[in-house]
């Protein structure tokens, strides 16, 4: 993943751990003080929120610990690799498309940001300008030719960047 993608995950982890979890724990204590917990909707809602927060913290922690951070700006991009923005021509239709190879959690296929683990990315990985490659799809296959390879910052292309307001549980 890119450094920016890693930073967003760490920011979310810290927010949940230091802001959201203590806030919800306090909500649970206030609700518990109201008396009978068996029919206390506020208490059960806070308890459920804490469970979601803990699950998300566990998930984020495992991703953060196992992530491999790559700075694609350090590479020449003479060949397609992580962080490359690639202009391709569909050989059958002459249609031009642009894809940027990124990490799984950074991908936005609808915006041309595709995971390096996708079949399309795997097929073009390591190729140079002018080379052709095929992608096998469930019912057909497509053939492309690489027109251009360049580096454009992944996060400058993203349309769906998560911010603090997206981190909290409502």
MITORDREN-535092 format. One line per field, with one value per residue (C-alpha): z, y, x. Coordinates in pm, 1 decimal. Last residue first. Example, Ala and Ser with C-alpha at 12.3 -4.5 7.8 and 13.67 -1.06 7.14 Angstrom:
<atoms>
pz	714.0 780.0
py	-106.0 -450.0
px	1367.0 1230.0
</atoms>
This chain:
<atoms>
pz	1456.5 1458.6 1390.4 1119.1 833.4 1016.9 1053.7 675.4 416.1 65.3 -199.3 -524.1 -548.6 -829.4 -618.7 -366.4 -616.4 -703.6 -1080.4 -1218.1 -1587.7 -1839.5 -2189.8 -2483.9 -2351.6 -2590.2 -2475.7 -2551.0 -2386.2 -2306.2 -2297.5 -2071.1 -1729.0 -1827.1 -1944.7 -1981.6 -2272.8 -2312.3 -2573.6 -2545.4 -2697.9 -2370.2 -2126.5 -1936.0 -1582.0 -1451.0 -1734.0 -1674.5 -1294.5 -1308.8 -1524.9 -1309.3 -993.5 -726.1 -797.3 -708.1 -960.0 -947.6 -1269.7 -1098.8 -1093.5 -987.2 -669.0 -507.9 -199.4 27.3 -227.4 -298.3 -618.5 -993.7 -1187.9 -1496.0 -1805.0 -2097.0 -2471.2 -2702.4 -3023.0 -3005.0 -3046.9 -2943.0 -2629.8 -2598.8 -2269.4 -2069.1 -1751.7 -1423.5 -1231.9 -851.9 -820.9 -1143.9 -1521.5 -1674.5 -1745.6 -1421.8 -1294.5 -927.4 -621.3 -673.8 -608.5 -234.3 -108.1 235.1 302.3 545.7 798.8 1120.8 981.2 839.3 1165.3 1367.6 1134.8 1176.0 1556.4 1579.9 1358.7 1577.7 1892.5 1744.3 1642.3 1994.0 2150.4 1929.6 2043.3 2410.9 2342.6 2175.4 2458.0 2723.1 2529.8 2478.7 2851.1 2885.8 3048.1 3191.7 3474.2 3621.8 3466.3 3572.9 3289.9 3035.6 3176.9 3180.7 2820.3 2702.3 2876.4 2690.4 2368.7 2424.7 2531.2 2212.2 1977.0 2083.0 2162.8 2009.7 1723.6 1633.7 1661.6 1433.5 1181.5 1166.4 1129.2 838.6 671.4 714.5 548.5 244.7 227.2 248.5 -41.9 0.0
py	641.4 464.7 700.5 667.1 842.4 1178.0 1136.8 1125.5 847.5 932.9 836.3 1015.5 891.3 1021.1 1256.4 972.2 744.0 999.2 993.4 791.4 717.9 438.3 503.4 313.3 -43.4 -272.5 -466.7 -798.3 -903.9 -1253.5 -1411.6 -1577.4 -1568.4 -1316.8 -1393.4 -1083.4 -1066.8 -859.3 -638.7 -452.7 -107.9 62.7 -191.3 -489.2 -586.6 -614.4 -597.4 -936.6 -908.3 -568.8 -704.0 -1015.6 -802.4 -844.7 -507.7 -360.1 -123.7 253.5 338.1 542.1 266.4 25.3 224.9 55.0 191.7 -103.9 -354.9 -160.2 33.9 -3.1 294.7 227.7 431.4 316.2 377.8 205.2 61.6 -205.1 -536.8 -411.8 -236.1 47.4 102.2 406.5 298.1 483.4 301.4 292.3 -72.0 -183.5 -143.3 -111.3 212.7 329.3 495.8 404.4 630.5 782.3 436.3 464.8 116.5 24.0 -346.3 -404.0 -688.0 -484.3 -217.8 -477.3 -673.9 -357.3 -239.7 -566.9 -574.1 -208.4 -277.5 -568.5 -359.4 -73.2 -307.2 -459.1 -114.1 -10.2 -317.7 -231.8 126.4 5.4 -241.5 30.3 278.0 14.9 -63.8 -357.9 -607.5 -333.4 -233.8 90.7 422.9 380.5 132.8 401.8 640.4 363.7 264.6 625.4 649.3 339.1 500.9 811.1 607.9 393.8 689.7 914.0 732.8 386.9 476.9 788.9 610.9 327.8 569.7 774.7 457.5 343.6 685.9 693.3 351.6 471.4 784.3 572.0 360.3 0.0
px	-2331.3 -1995.2 -1707.5 -1443.9 -1625.5 -1623.6 -1248.3 -1190.5 -1205.1 -1090.0 -1344.9 -1253.4 -897.6 -675.0 -459.2 -435.2 -261.1 8.8 60.8 351.2 365.3 319.8 183.7 34.4 20.1 -165.0 -469.1 -637.6 -960.0 -1082.2 -1424.1 -1681.7 -1512.7 -1241.9 -890.2 -676.8 -436.7 -121.5 42.8 371.2 415.4 507.9 653.7 508.2 613.5 257.9 2.1 -162.9 -144.6 -315.4 -598.9 -644.8 -671.7 -403.4 -237.3 -576.1 -730.3 -774.2 -961.1 -1234.7 -1501.2 -1227.0 -1163.7 -864.7 -691.1 -770.2 -638.4 -320.1 -266.0 -225.7 -359.4 -570.8 -649.5 -865.0 -854.5 -1104.4 -957.3 -1235.4 -1046.4 -699.1 -829.9 -580.6 -400.0 -294.1 -115.9 -77.2 193.6 167.5 272.8 435.3 418.3 764.5 948.0 786.5 1104.6 1052.9 1083.5 736.4 589.5 656.5 574.4 444.3 396.4 115.9 110.5 106.2 -127.8 -366.7 -377.8 -432.5 -708.3 -900.1 -861.4 -964.0 -1267.2 -1374.5 -1326.6 -1529.4 -1810.7 -1826.1 -1818.5 -2110.7 -2306.8 -2250.8 -2356.2 -2677.7 -2744.7 -2707.3 -2920.4 -3193.7 -3222.3 -3458.8 -3219.4 -3001.2 -3236.0 -3102.3 -3011.3 -2647.9 -2594.7 -2685.2 -2425.7 -2163.5 -2243.5 -2221.7 -1880.5 -1761.6 -1891.8 -1679.8 -1374.2 -1403.1 -1455.1 -1169.6 -843.6 -890.8 -1123.7 -927.7 -592.1 -704.5 -858.3 -537.5 -329.9 -547.5 -529.7 -149.8 -115.0 -308.7 -90.2 225.9 106.3 0.0
</atoms>
